[in-house]
Amino acid sequence: MPQEPNIDISKIESKKEISMPVPRRTGRRPAENINPSSDEVFGNTGPDSGFALKIVNKYKNIWEMHPRKKLISSVVTNLIIYRASNYGRAPTVSDLHLVLGLLRISENSIGELNDEVLDKCAEEDTKGLYLIELFNFLS
């Protein structure tokens, strides 16, 4: 393609040829407070509650052979999210271990999640909400 007659390319600086490094943002981050005695937010924000799905996906091989494995995954995920949200933090693997312990889920059995409990959980919009009342997840 021919060059435009009114534009001299040699005078235009290319944006790719920046001689200085890219300036970094040095603004204040309100979530990072190193003074815990103040009334501001302390700590770093963690991942959202969707992180519970990532945790459960690593351990779902425990109930992989069960015919209602998707429902069990949903119930365990929702219980992990519920416990973490009560503490105002992101879900952790320790939440998963607590839920698995309270429900007595192991590699050999699905513990307390028998057909009757799974039927009640399947009817709910938020799978596993029924189980929140039965266990103390805040311990």
C-alpha positions in Angstrom: 0.0 0.0 0.0 1.4 3.4 -0.9 2.2 5.9 1.9 0.1 8.9 2.5 1.7 12.0 1.1 1.0 14.3 4.0 2.3 12.0 6.8 6.0 11.7 7.4 6.6 8.4 9.2 10.2 9.3 10.3 8.9 12.1 12.6 6.3 9.9 14.4 7.6 8.1 17.4 6.4 4.5 17.8 4.6 3.6 21.0 6.6 0.4 21.2 9.9 2.4 21.4 9.5 3.9 24.9 12.9 4.6 26.4 11.6 4.8 30.0 10.1 1.9 32.0 6.4 1.7 32.5 5.4 3.7 35.6 4.0 1.5 38.4 1.0 2.5 40.5 2.0 3.3 44.0 -1.4 4.2 45.4 -2.5 3.2 48.8 -4.3 -0.1 49.2 -6.9 0.0 51.9 -7.0 -3.7 52.4 -3.4 -3.8 53.4 -3.2 -2.2 56.8 -0.1 -2.7 58.9 -1.6 -1.0 61.9 -4.2 -3.3 63.5 -5.1 -0.9 66.2 -6.8 1.5 63.8 -10.5 1.1 62.8 -9.6 0.4 59.2 -9.9 -2.9 57.4 -7.1 -5.3 58.3 -5.7 -8.1 56.1 -5.8 -9.0 52.5 -8.9 -9.9 50.6 -9.0 -13.5 49.6 -10.6 -15.3 46.7 -14.3 -15.4 46.3 -16.6 -18.2 47.3 -16.1 -19.8 43.9 -12.7 -20.9 45.3 -14.7 -23.6 47.2 -15.4 -25.3 43.8 -11.7 -25.5 43.2 -11.2 -27.1 46.6 -14.0 -29.6 46.2 -12.8 -30.5 42.7 -9.5 -31.7 44.1 -11.3 -34.0 46.6 -14.4 -35.1 44.7 -12.8 -38.5 43.8 -13.9 -39.6 47.2 -17.5 -39.8 46.1 -16.9 -40.2 42.3 -18.5 -43.6 42.1 -21.7 -42.5 43.7 -24.7 -42.1 41.3 -25.5 -38.7 42.8 -22.0 -37.3 42.8 -23.0 -33.9 41.4 -25.5 -33.4 44.2 -22.9 -34.4 46.8 -20.4 -32.0 45.3 -23.0 -29.2 45.5 -23.9 -29.9 49.1 -20.3 -30.0 50.2 -19.5 -26.9 48.3 -22.4 -24.9 49.8 -21.6 -26.0 53.3 -17.9 -24.9 52.8 -19.1 -21.5 51.5 -21.6 -21.2 54.4 -18.9 -21.8 57.0 -16.4 -19.5 55.5 -18.9 -16.7 55.0 -19.8 -16.8 58.7 -16.2 -16.0 59.5 -16.1 -13.3 56.7 -13.3 -15.0 54.8 -12.7 -17.1 51.7 -13.2 -20.9 51.9 -10.1 -23.0 52.9 -9.2 -26.7 52.8 -9.7 -26.8 56.6 -13.4 -25.9 55.9 -13.6 -28.9 53.6 -12.0 -31.2 56.2 -14.4 -30.0 58.8 -17.4 -30.6 56.6 -16.2 -34.1 55.5 -15.6 -34.9 59.2 -19.1 -33.7 60.4 -20.8 -35.6 57.5 -18.5 -38.6 58.1 -17.6 -38.8 54.5 -14.6 -41.1 53.7 -13.2 -43.0 50.8 -15.4 -46.0 51.8 -18.7 -44.3 52.4 -20.7 -41.1 52.0 -21.5 -41.1 55.7 -24.5 -39.0 56.8 -25.5 -38.3 53.2 -27.9 -41.2 52.8 -30.7 -41.3 50.2 -33.2 -39.6 52.6 -30.9 -36.6 53.3 -29.9 -36.3 49.6 -33.6 -36.2 48.6 -34.2 -33.3 51.0 -31.1 -31.5 49.7 -32.1 -32.1 46.1 -35.5 -30.3 46.7 -33.8 -27.1 48.0 -32.7 -24.2 45.8 -29.4 -24.0 47.8 -28.3 -27.6 48.0 -27.4 -28.6 51.6 -29.2 -25.7 53.4 -31.1 -28.3 55.3 -27.9 -29.6 56.9 -26.8 -26.3 58.2 -29.4 -26.6 61.0 -28.2 -30.0 62.0 -24.5 -29.2 62.5 -22.6 -26.5 64.2 -20.3 -25.4 61.4 -18.9 -22.5 63.5 -16.7 -24.7 65.6 
